[in-house]
Amino acid sequence: MKLPGQNIHKIAVFRALQLGDMLCAVPAFRALRKAYPHAEITLLGLPWALSFVQRFIKYFNRFIHFPGCEGLPEQESNEQLLRAFIKKIKAENYDLILQMQGKGTIVNPLMFLLDAKHVAGFYNAESYVASELFLEYPDYGSEIERHIALMNHLGISSAGTQLEFPLIERDYKDYNELLIPIIEKQFIVVHPGSRGNWRQWPPQFFAALADYCSEQGFTVVVTGTDDEKEITREMIKCMHQPAIDLTGKTNLGAAAVLLKNACMLIANCTGVSHIASAMQTPSIIISMDGEPERWSPLNKQLHYVTDWTKQPDFRIVLNETRKLLKSLMHKKIQEKIV
């Protein structure tokens, strides 16, 4: 390793992003923890990520809220809070701060204000850092592999590409309290929402796929947040078959248990698709942002992803849904025979 373990006792990881982005970095976090098993590792992130650290206690010891800065869209910037954050991080005396936000155009200068002994991360032409601890941002390939590449650049071996989403006792309790009338592996989850309207496949297409699944004998369960009620309501209105509407009724943990028990997920390329990947639940994913190679699950046999910006053809997605369901039903028959 470029930074031997005996010299690194306190590490801070800067990644102030949303759920899907965080889950894609888990394989890199896993490799980091394996390389520095005794270090105190802190996540610097958005407020919601406190729950992420509590779930991934294998990889993180602490959480510190990053209050935002000008140029980052995830939260409003506040100069006073940012100054307090910088002062707090300086006082921590980190041995290593890892910039895992992205290309570094906005945040690289900030990382060097935090007075860590070492700073590592990504750079591009606009954020160049003359340090062997920095890697030119690989603007290609999957998000998972980009961050593993950073670990490799630092001399840290990969610990695999599999995503994770640890379930805790509370998740099962919250799920069971919903009393959903479904049978394990005999229902399909449809999640038509995502952050940003431009990333949402039309609800009538989700409805048509849901109807097809229902006609094949599967129960359809529709999920979404409170903010996504409009799109889930529109989807259900377009359906001809019945569906169970769980919009706004599941917290993150209960939703993860639901996905674990599901036969399949149909969704936009968003956070739930990465949870399904972690649970190894098959999925049909529609990419509306033109970056399927970056965000889609790595297991192409278990997950079908279509780039709607290049193939805006509903028949293609329906055909893949048919093939995946046929494969799942065949597997179920074979398991019964065995």
MOQUI-V212707 format. One record per residue. N is the residue number from 0. RES is the residue in three letters. PHI is phi in whole degrees, -180 to 180 (none if undefined). PSI is psi in whole degrees, 0 to 359 (none if undefined). D_CENTER is the distance of its C-alpha to the mean C-alpha in Angstrom with 2 decimals. Layout:
BEGIN
n->N res->RES phi->PHI psi->PSI d_center->D_CENTER
n->N res->RES phi->PHI psi->PSI d_center->D_CENTER
END
This chain:
BEGIN
n->0 res->MET phi->none psi->146 d_center->27.64
n->1 res->LYS phi->-68 psi->333 d_center->28.55
n->2 res->LEU phi->-124 psi->96 d_center->28.27
n->3 res->PRO phi->-58 psi->147 d_center->29.85
n->4 res->GLY phi->-59 psi->327 d_center->28.58
n->5 res->GLN phi->-68 psi->346 d_center->31.90
n->6 res->ASN phi->-102 psi->354 d_center->31.47
n->7 res->ILE phi->-118 psi->107 d_center->27.93
n->8 res->HIS phi->-113 psi->333 d_center->27.78
n->9 res->LYS phi->-131 psi->123 d_center->25.45
n->10 res->ILE phi->-124 psi->139 d_center->22.17
n->11 res->ALA phi->-119 psi->133 d_center->19.99
n->12 res->VAL phi->-107 psi->122 d_center->16.53
n->13 res->PHE phi->-98 psi->111 d_center->16.00
n->14 res->ARG phi->-153 psi->89 d_center->12.49
n->15 res->ALA phi->-98 psi->72 d_center->12.86
n->16 res->LEU phi->-135 psi->184 d_center->9.76
n->17 res->GLN phi->-91 psi->180 d_center->7.48
n->18 res->LEU phi->-54 psi->307 d_center->4.72
n->19 res->GLY phi->-59 psi->318 d_center->2.06
n->20 res->ASP phi->-61 psi->319 d_center->4.73
n->21 res->MET phi->-68 psi->317 d_center->5.31
n->22 res->LEU phi->-64 psi->325 d_center->3.68
n->23 res->CYS phi->-68 psi->340 d_center->5.16
n->24 res->ALA phi->-92 psi->355 d_center->8.02
n->25 res->VAL phi->-58 psi->317 d_center->8.81
n->26 res->PRO phi->-58 psi->325 d_center->11.40
n->27 res->ALA phi->-70 psi->320 d_center->13.02
n->28 res->PHE phi->-61 psi->321 d_center->13.21
n->29 res->ARG phi->-63 psi->316 d_center->14.77
n->30 res->ALA phi->-65 psi->320 d_center->17.23
n->31 res->LEU phi->-62 psi->314 d_center->18.08
n->32 res->ARG phi->-66 psi->322 d_center->18.99
n->33 res->LYS phi->-65 psi->324 d_center->20.99
n->34 res->ALA phi->-74 psi->327 d_center->22.84
n->35 res->TYR phi->-127 psi->70 d_center->23.59
n->36 res->PRO phi->-64 psi->336 d_center->23.92
n->37 res->HIS phi->-108 psi->0 d_center->26.19
n->38 res->ALA phi->-76 psi->152 d_center->24.75
n->39 res->GLU phi->-87 psi->118 d_center->23.53
n->40 res->ILE phi->-113 psi->125 d_center->20.00
n->41 res->THR phi->-114 psi->136 d_center->18.93
n->42 res->LEU phi->-95 psi->128 d_center->15.72
n->43 res->LEU phi->-102 psi->110 d_center->16.78
n->44 res->GLY phi->-154 psi->191 d_center->14.33
n->45 res->LEU phi->-71 psi->160 d_center->14.21
n->46 res->PRO phi->-53 psi->320 d_center->16.06
n->47 res->TRP phi->-61 psi->335 d_center->13.33
n->48 res->ALA phi->-72 psi->355 d_center->11.95
n->49 res->LEU phi->-58 psi->318 d_center->15.17
n->50 res->SER phi->-67 psi->330 d_center->13.81
n->51 res->PHE phi->-64 psi->314 d_center->10.90
n->52 res->VAL phi->-64 psi->320 d_center->13.86
n->53 res->GLN phi->-64 psi->329 d_center->15.92
n->54 res->ARG phi->-79 psi->323 d_center->13.60
n->55 res->PHE phi->-104 psi->54 d_center->13.22
n->56 res->ILE phi->-69 psi->345 d_center->16.93
n->57 res->LYS phi->-67 psi->333 d_center->17.45
n->58 res->TYR phi->-112 psi->339 d_center->15.99
n->59 res->PHE phi->-129 psi->145 d_center->16.83
n->60 res->ASN phi->-101 psi->329 d_center->20.17
n->61 res->ARG phi->-145 psi->166 d_center->19.94
n->62 res->PHE phi->-135 psi->137 d_center->18.15
n->63 res->ILE phi->-130 psi->129 d_center->19.82
n->64 res->HIS phi->-74 psi->124 d_center->18.98
n->65 res->PHE phi->-89 psi->123 d_center->19.13
n->66 res->PRO phi->-83 psi->3 d_center->21.08
n->67 res->GLY phi->98 psi->160 d_center->20.28
n->68 res->CYS phi->-151 psi->164 d_center->22.63
n->69 res->GLU phi->-61 psi->130 d_center->24.20
n->70 res->GLY phi->107 psi->341 d_center->22.25
n->71 res->LEU phi->-99 psi->124 d_center->18.70
n->72 res->PRO phi->-83 psi->350 d_center->17.82
n->73 res->GLU phi->-68 psi->333 d_center->15.26
n->74 res->GLN phi->-155 psi->159 d_center->18.29
n->75 res->GLU phi->-67 psi->141 d_center->22.06
n->76 res->SER phi->-85 psi->150 d_center->23.79
n->77 res->ASN phi->-142 psi->111 d_center->26.64
n->78 res->GLU phi->-60 psi->321 d_center->29.01
n->79 res->GLN phi->-66 psi->315 d_center->30.49
n->80 res->LEU phi->-66 psi->325 d_center->27.25
n->81 res->LEU phi->-66 psi->318 d_center->26.13
n->82 res->ARG phi->-62 psi->320 d_center->29.50
n->83 res->ALA phi->-66 psi->322 d_center->29.18
n->84 res->PHE phi->-63 psi->313 d_center->25.76
n->85 res->ILE phi->-60 psi->317 d_center->27.34
n->86 res->LYS phi->-62 psi->317 d_center->30.30
n->87 res->LYS phi->-64 psi->315 d_center->28.29
n->88 res->ILE phi->-69 psi->323 d_center->26.28
n->89 res->LYS phi->-57 psi->318 d_center->29.58
n->90 res->ALA phi->-68 psi->341 d_center->31.14
n->91 res->GLU phi->-74 psi->337 d_center->28.53
n->92 res->ASN phi->55 psi->58 d_center->29.92
n->93 res->TYR phi->-70 psi->143 d_center->26.83
n->94 res->ASP phi->-77 psi->328 d_center->27.68
n->95 res->LEU phi->-148 psi->132 d_center->24.53
n->96 res->ILE phi->-117 psi->128 d_center->21.98
n->97 res->LEU phi->-104 psi->119 d_center->19.06
n->98 res->GLN phi->-88 psi->102 d_center->17.94
n->99 res->MET phi->-117 psi->29 d_center->14.34
n->100 res->GLN phi->-80 psi->323 d_center->13.86
n->101 res->GLY phi->156 psi->221 d_center->14.98
n->102 res->LYS phi->-68 psi->340 d_center->18.49
n->103 res->GLY phi->89 psi->2 d_center->20.22
n->104 res->THR phi->-56 psi->319 d_center->22.45
n->105 res->ILE phi->-91 psi->317 d_center->22.07
n->106 res->VAL phi->-98 psi->344 d_center->21.18
n->107 res->ASN phi->-58 psi->315 d_center->23.17
n->108 res->PRO phi->-59 psi->323 d_center->26.43
n->109 res->LEU phi->-64 psi->320 d_center->24.96
n->110 res->MET phi->-58 psi->325 d_center->23.87
n->111 res->PHE phi->-83 psi->356 d_center->27.53
n->112 res->LEU phi->-88 psi->354 d_center->28.77
n->113 res->LEU phi->-94 psi->0 d_center->27.28
n->114 res->ASP phi->61 psi->34 d_center->29.99
n->115 res->ALA phi->-77 psi->155 d_center->28.05
n->116 res->LYS phi->-63 psi->322 d_center->30.16
n->117 res->HIS phi->-136 psi->144 d_center->27.67
n->118 res->VAL phi->-127 psi->133 d_center->24.90
n->119 res->ALA phi->-133 psi->160 d_center->22.64
n->120 res->GLY phi->157 psi->207 d_center->19.93
n->121 res->PHE phi->-105 psi->156 d_center->19.78
n->122 res->TYR phi->-144 psi->164 d_center->22.45
n->123 res->ASN phi->-134 psi->192 d_center->23.66
n->124 res->ALA phi->-60 psi->330 d_center->27.16
n->125 res->GLU phi->-89 psi->347 d_center->26.99
n->126 res->SER phi->-129 psi->33 d_center->25.63
n->127 res->TYR phi->-56 psi->137 d_center->27.50
n->128 res->VAL phi->-127 psi->124 d_center->28.00
n->129 res->ALA phi->-83 psi->75 d_center->30.90
n->130 res->SER phi->-148 psi->139 d_center->29.46
n->131 res->GLU phi->-69 psi->350 d_center->28.81
n->132 res->LEU phi->-87 psi->358 d_center->25.72
n->133 res->PHE phi->-109 psi->141 d_center->24.06
n->134 res->LEU phi->-116 psi->134 d_center->22.64
n->135 res->GLU phi->-61 psi->128 d_center->22.97
n->136 res->TYR phi->-58 psi->123 d_center->19.55
n->137 res->PRO phi->-79 psi->96 d_center->18.94
n->138 res->ASP phi->-82 psi->51 d_center->18.40
n->139 res->TYR phi->-163 psi->165 d_center->17.81
n->140 res->GLY phi->77 psi->185 d_center->15.87
n->141 res->SER phi->-80 psi->154 d_center->12.23
n->142 res->GLU phi->-62 psi->325 d_center->9.85
n->143 res->ILE phi->-61 psi->310 d_center->9.84
n->144 res->GLU phi->-73 psi->334 d_center->13.61
n->145 res->ARG phi->-62 psi->319 d_center->14.20
n->146 res->HIS phi->-80 psi->331 d_center->13.35
n->147 res->ILE phi->-65 psi->325 d_center->15.23
n->148 res->ALA phi->-60 psi->321 d_center->17.98
n->149 res->LEU phi->-64 psi->317 d_center->18.28
n->150 res->MET phi->-60 psi->315 d_center->18.73
n->151 res->ASN phi->-61 psi->321 d_center->21.30
n->152 res->HIS phi->-61 psi->329 d_center->23.00
n->153 res->LEU phi->-87 psi->4 d_center->23.59
n->154 res->GLY phi->83 psi->18 d_center->25.06
n->155 res->ILE phi->-100 psi->123 d_center->22.28
n->156 res->SER phi->-71 psi->148 d_center->21.95
n->157 res->SER phi->-65 psi->145 d_center->18.80
n->158 res->ALA phi->-114 psi->29 d_center->17.88
n->159 res->GLY phi->98 psi->164 d_center->16.25
n->160 res->THR phi->-106 psi->357 d_center->13.15
n->161 res->GLN phi->-64 psi->132 d_center->12.07
n->162 res->LEU phi->-76 psi->163 d_center->8.69
n->163 res->GLU phi->-136 psi->152 d_center->9.58
n->164 res->PHE phi->-151 psi->87 d_center->9.44
n->165 res->PRO phi->-61 psi->135 d_center->13.04
n->166 res->LEU phi->-100 psi->141 d_center->15.10
n->167 res->ILE phi->-117 psi->169 d_center->18.01
n->168 res->GLU phi->-56 psi->322 d_center->21.33
n->169 res->ARG phi->-62 psi->325 d_center->20.60
n->170 res->ASP phi->-61 psi->314 d_center->17.79
n->171 res->TYR phi->-66 psi->322 d_center->20.44
n->172 res->LYS phi->-63 psi->313 d_center->23.03
n->173 res->ASP phi->-63 psi->322 d_center->21.17
n->174 res->TYR phi->-67 psi->312 d_center->20.48
n->175 res->ASN phi->-64 psi->328 d_center->24.13
n->176 res->GLU phi->-68 psi->343 d_center->25.50
n->177 res->LEU phi->-74 psi->340 d_center->24.27
n->178 res->LEU phi->52 psi->50 d_center->26.88
n->179 res->ILE phi->-78 psi->128 d_center->25.23
n->180 res->PRO phi->-79 psi->71 d_center->27.90
n->181 res->ILE phi->-136 psi->160 d_center->25.92
n->182 res->ILE phi->-113 psi->134 d_center->26.42
n->183 res->GLU phi->-53 psi->134 d_center->23.76
n->184 res->LYS phi->66 psi->13 d_center->22.72
n->185 res->GLN phi->-119 psi->19 d_center->24.96
n->186 res->PHE phi->-137 psi->157 d_center->22.62
n->187 res->ILE phi->-122 psi->132 d_center->19.96
n->188 res->VAL phi->-92 psi->130 d_center->17.19
n->189 res->VAL phi->-118 psi->123 d_center->17.11
n->190 res->HIS phi->-123 psi->94 d_center->14.61
n->191 res->PRO phi->-84 psi->354 d_center->16.24
n->192 res->GLY phi->-95 psi->171 d_center->14.68
n->193 res->SER phi->-174 psi->168 d_center->12.09
n->194 res->ARG phi->-71 psi->123 d_center->12.51
n->195 res->GLY phi->90 psi->126 d_center->15.63
n->196 res->ASN phi->-62 psi->329 d_center->18.35
n->197 res->TRP phi->-67 psi->346 d_center->18.23
n->198 res->ARG phi->-101 psi->11 d_center->14.94
n->199 res->GLN phi->-109 psi->120 d_center->16.57
n->200 res->TRP phi->-65 psi->146 d_center->18.60
n->201 res->PRO phi->-56 psi->135 d_center->22.00
n->202 res->PRO phi->-61 psi->332 d_center->22.28
n->203 res->GLN phi->-68 psi->332 d_center->25.45
n->204 res->PHE phi->-74 psi->318 d_center->23.68
n->205 res->PHE phi->-59 psi->318 d_center->21.23
n->206 res->ALA phi->-62 psi->318 d_center->24.45
n->207 res->ALA phi->-65 psi->318 d_center->26.27
n->208 res->LEU phi->-65 psi->319 d_center->23.72
n->209 res->ALA phi->-62 psi->318 d_center->23.65
n->210 res->ASP phi->-61 psi->317 d_center->27.46
n->211 res->TYR phi->-61 psi->315 d_center->27.64
n->212 res->CYS phi->-63 psi->320 d_center->25.56
n->213 res->SER phi->-64 psi->320 d_center->27.75
n->214 res->GLU phi->-67 psi->339 d_center->30.84
n->215 res->GLN phi->-87 psi->3 d_center->29.84
n->216 res->GLY phi->99 psi->8 d_center->30.05
n->217 res->PHE phi->-96 psi->143 d_center->26.45
n->218 res->THR phi->-78 psi->137 d_center->25.67
n->219 res->VAL phi->-102 psi->127 d_center->23.20
n->220 res->VAL phi->-117 psi->122 d_center->20.92
n->221 res->VAL phi->-101 psi->130 d_center->19.49
n->222 res->THR phi->-123 psi->162 d_center->16.67
n->223 res->GLY phi->170 psi->166 d_center->15.61
n->224 res->THR phi->-84 psi->172 d_center->15.92
n->225 res->ASP phi->-56 psi->323 d_center->19.38
n->226 res->ASP phi->-70 psi->346 d_center->18.76
n->227 res->GLU phi->-103 psi->13 d_center->18.15
n->228 res->LYS phi->-59 psi->323 d_center->21.47
n->229 res->GLU phi->-63 psi->316 d_center->23.26
n->230 res->ILE phi->-75 psi->324 d_center->21.19
n->231 res->THR phi->-69 psi->323 d_center->21.04
n->232 res->ARG phi->-63 psi->318 d_center->24.76
n->233 res->GLU phi->-65 psi->319 d_center->25.54
n->234 res->MET phi->-62 psi->312 d_center->23.86
n->235 res->ILE phi->-64 psi->325 d_center->25.81
n->236 res->LYS phi->-64 psi->329 d_center->28.92
n->237 res->CYS phi->-82 psi->349 d_center->28.70
n->238 res->MET phi->-80 psi->152 d_center->28.53
n->239 res->HIS phi->-105 psi->345 d_center->31.77
n->240 res->GLN phi->-108 psi->159 d_center->30.59
n->241 res->PRO phi->-72 psi->155 d_center->29.61
n->242 res->ALA phi->-147 psi->153 d_center->26.08
n->243 res->ILE phi->-93 psi->121 d_center->24.79
n->244 res->ASP phi->-97 psi->112 d_center->23.19
n->245 res->LEU phi->-109 psi->19 d_center->20.76
n->246 res->THR phi->-56 psi->125 d_center->19.69
n->247 res->GLY phi->75 psi->3 d_center->19.38
n->248 res->LYS phi->-103 psi->346 d_center->20.41
n->249 res->THR phi->-112 psi->132 d_center->17.33
n->250 res->ASN phi->-81 psi->180 d_center->15.53
n->251 res->LEU phi->-62 psi->317 d_center->12.02
n->252 res->GLY phi->-65 psi->315 d_center->13.77
n->253 res->ALA phi->-65 psi->322 d_center->16.11
n->254 res->ALA phi->-63 psi->324 d_center->13.62
n->255 res->ALA phi->-67 psi->319 d_center->12.00
n->256 res->VAL phi->-64 psi->318 d_center->15.64
n->257 res->LEU phi->-57 psi->314 d_center->16.41
n->258 res->LEU phi->-67 psi->325 d_center->13.88
n->259 res->LYS phi->-63 psi->322 d_center->15.27
n->260 res->ASN phi->-85 psi->349 d_center->18.72
n->261 res->ALA phi->-76 psi->157 d_center->18.25
n->262 res->CYS phi->-78 psi->326 d_center->19.88
n->263 res->MET phi->-165 psi->155 d_center->17.41
n->264 res->LEU phi->-117 psi->140 d_center->14.76
n->265 res->ILE phi->-122 psi->123 d_center->15.62
n->266 res->ALA phi->-161 psi->168 d_center->13.26
n->267 res->ASN phi->-71 psi->170 d_center->12.40
n->268 res->CYS phi->-79 psi->91 d_center->9.62
n->269 res->THR phi->-148 psi->188 d_center->7.15
n->270 res->GLY phi->-53 psi->320 d_center->4.58
n->271 res->VAL phi->-64 psi->333 d_center->7.21
n->272 res->SER phi->-66 psi->327 d_center->7.40
n->273 res->HIS phi->-76 psi->328 d_center->4.72
n->274 res->ILE phi->-66 psi->317 d_center->6.69
n->275 res->ALA phi->-60 psi->320 d_center->9.66
n->276 res->SER phi->-62 psi->317 d_center->9.24
n->277 res->ALA phi->-63 psi->324 d_center->9.24
n->278 res->MET phi->-85 psi->357 d_center->12.18
n->279 res->GLN phi->57 psi->38 d_center->13.74
n->280 res->THR phi->-92 psi->124 d_center->14.46
n->281 res->PRO phi->-56 psi->153 d_center->15.74
n->282 res->SER phi->-151 psi->156 d_center->14.48
n->283 res->ILE phi->-114 psi->115 d_center->15.88
n->284 res->ILE phi->-120 psi->133 d_center->13.49
n->285 res->ILE phi->-108 psi->119 d_center->15.17
n->286 res->SER phi->-95 psi->119 d_center->14.19
n->287 res->MET phi->-106 psi->356 d_center->16.15
n->288 res->ASP phi->-103 psi->3 d_center->15.38
n->289 res->GLY phi->77 psi->13 d_center->17.11
n->290 res->GLU phi->-126 psi->48 d_center->14.44
n->291 res->PRO phi->-64 psi->327 d_center->13.60
n->292 res->GLU phi->-67 psi->337 d_center->14.46
n->293 res->ARG phi->-86 psi->318 d_center->11.81
n->294 res->TRP phi->-108 psi->349 d_center->8.67
n->295 res->SER phi->-77 psi->155 d_center->10.12
n->296 res->PRO phi->-59 psi->150 d_center->10.07
n->297 res->LEU phi->-77 psi->331 d_center->12.83
n->298 res->ASN phi->-81 psi->96 d_center->14.99
n->299 res->LYS phi->-75 psi->344 d_center->16.99
n->300 res->GLN phi->-79 psi->332 d_center->19.32
n->301 res->LEU phi->-96 psi->336 d_center->16.93
n->302 res->HIS phi->-130 psi->126 d_center->14.88
n->303 res->TYR phi->-102 psi->126 d_center->16.78
n->304 res->VAL phi->-121 psi->129 d_center->15.38
n->305 res->THR phi->-113 psi->137 d_center->17.95
n->306 res->ASP phi->-90 psi->98 d_center->18.26
n->307 res->TRP phi->-66 psi->338 d_center->20.06
n->308 res->THR phi->-70 psi->339 d_center->21.34
n->309 res->LYS phi->-110 psi->331 d_center->23.37
n->310 res->GLN phi->-130 psi->71 d_center->24.06
n->311 res->PRO phi->-79 psi->63 d_center->24.45
n->312 res->ASP phi->-128 psi->110 d_center->26.21
n->313 res->PHE phi->-59 psi->327 d_center->25.47
n->314 res->ARG phi->-62 psi->327 d_center->27.67
n->315 res->ILE phi->-65 psi->316 d_center->25.42
n->316 res->VAL phi->-67 psi->319 d_center->22.44
n->317 res->LEU phi->-62 psi->318 d_center->24.93
n->318 res->ASN phi->-64 psi->320 d_center->26.40
n->319 res->GLU phi->-67 psi->325 d_center->23.15
n->320 res->THR phi->-65 psi->317 d_center->22.56
n->321 res->ARG phi->-59 psi->313 d_center->26.12
n->322 res->LYS phi->-64 psi->318 d_center->25.73
n->323 res->LEU phi->-68 psi->317 d_center->22.63
n->324 res->LEU phi->-64 psi->319 d_center->24.39
n->325 res->LYS phi->-61 psi->318 d_center->27.57
n->326 res->SER phi->-65 psi->318 d_center->25.96
n->327 res->LEU phi->-67 psi->320 d_center->24.45
n->328 res->MET phi->-68 psi->323 d_center->27.84
n->329 res->HIS phi->-64 psi->318 d_center->29.69
n->330 res->LYS phi->-62 psi->319 d_center->27.65
n->331 res->LYS phi->-64 psi->320 d_center->28.43
n->332 res->ILE phi->-64 psi->316 d_center->32.10
n->333 res->GLN phi->-63 psi->321 d_center->32.23
n->334 res->GLU phi->-66 psi->324 d_center->30.84
n->335 res->LYS phi->-67 psi->321 d_center->33.55
n->336 res->ILE phi->-64 psi->318 d_center->36.21
n->337 res->VAL phi->-67 psi->none d_center->35.27
END
